[in-house]
Amino acid sequence: MTPNLILAAMLLAAPNATDTWPGFRGDGSSRTAAKDLPLKWSSKENTAWHIDTPGYGQSAPVVWKEKVYLTSVEGEMKEKLHVVCVSTADGKTLWTKSFDATQKGKNNPMMSRAAGTPVADESGVVAFFESGDVIALTHEGKVRWERALAKDLGELKNNHGLGSSPAQTAKCVLVLVDHQGPSCLLAIDKETGKDAWKAERTARSSWTSPIVATIAGKPVAVVSSGGAVTGYDADSGKQLWELTGLAGNTIPSATMSGDSIVIGAGENRMKPDADATAKANCCLTISGGDKPGYVVAWQGKKIATGTASPLIHAGHVYFTDKLGFAICVDAKTGEEKYRERLDNTQWATPIGAGDYVYFFGKDGITTVLKAGAVYEKVESNRLWTAEDYKRRMEEAKKKAAATLPKPPEGKGPGGGPPLPKEELEATRYSAIGDVVYGVGAIDGTFFLRTGTQLFCIRKAK
């Protein structure tokens, strides 16, 4: 193993390094040991800086020491792919690299737009786009290697486009390609860009992301997607176990803590079944060694997860639903402790940090709760004033109206059942304007990503 890989392995083994946030939901758990994180902010208080970013991006920021990485797409057919590196200190753009998309697709709010969050380690950053392009760069912006998965695997077809973010081990980047064609979990060697292994999967449509858990000292890749949750040996790609019969696990990703894996699942509009959806929000206890497998520790009751993935923190699991409720359950038993409406609906997964849980609202309103079995709101923070947000949304709606496709006659978005007029309009315009998509955390600082901007939230010195 090279020195860089040895160091990467050490960092991955201790994912709570407080100067890095190396991928989607950090290490896949959305927890951080970062110290001195701000509890209160606004457009005038504790916002150190904010910058405009090129094109549009739905990926979360990733942080490696003094650098923040973002991805975005641009052009009528998303023909341009951008990887942007900025300074954590002042938001200054250190470099931007642009690439031609291998597979193009319409650029509108109903489709994924740079939805995959990159991964970073000591060697650099690896970005995965819905075009199937995988691009590895050094921290200085030099291209290490490129892959065009649309050429290697065939045309990529998915309602609303691909939305999965890669995970990583010390040696490989794990890319999930679940779509309407031949699907797979692909491990790409970080140094060479070549396949390390490929696990074939049945075709399915989903937008979830893999995670890597350490079970009995070995890395296990866990994929919750399209009716099943599957465990793979992350070194070889061998399937270790699989739980099938889940309903609605197509958007929220699995989350981990020790040997516990929690699955998030949302409403299946094509075949509504509230009881089946609730049970799919469940906790598995994973075993390793000579007999790898799982035990279902508990199943949810009256839970339907929205876009955000669940969070395990301080002995509890936090789910959020599409109506903006936070649902807190006991991590060991699944017993519900409270169900309370937050100040805003959530697309970004909440972050657990010490005594607090931060819920980053879709419209820029963050609710800070005290961690634990009792609902206790600490702060409510706005990126914009209510008046400013309303004005910006009206402008964004006018701009988006020309590009939004109309749903098929008699059907809702994505070809599902028809919706009432107000709900249809809300759904059609849900991904325009100032949507908070993802967050990163390091000592003293949050980085909040909207489609067109990056905000640095940090206590004023």
Secondary structure, 3 states (H helix, E strand, C coil): CCHHHHHHHHHHHCCCCCCEECCCCCCCCCEECCCCCCCCCCCCCCEEEEEECCCECCCCCEEECCEEEEEEEECCCCCEEEEEEEECCCCCEEEEEEEECCCCCCCCCCCCCCCCCCEEECCEEEEECCCCEEEEECCCCCEEEEEEHHHHHCCCCCCCCCCCCCEECCCEEEEEECCCCCEEEEEEECCCCCEEEEEEECCCCCCCCCEEEEECCEEEEEEEECCEEEEEECCCCCEEEEEECCCCCCCCCCEEECCEEECCCCCCCCCCCHHHHHHHCEEEEEECCCCCEEEEEEECCCCCCCCCCCEEECCEEEEECCCCEEEEEECCCCCEEEEEECCCCECCCCEEECCEEEEEECCCEEEEEECCCCCCEEEEEECCCHHHHHHHHHHHHHHHHCCCCCCCCCCCHHHCCCCCHHHHHHHHCCCCCCCEEEEEEECCEEEEEECCEEEEEECCC
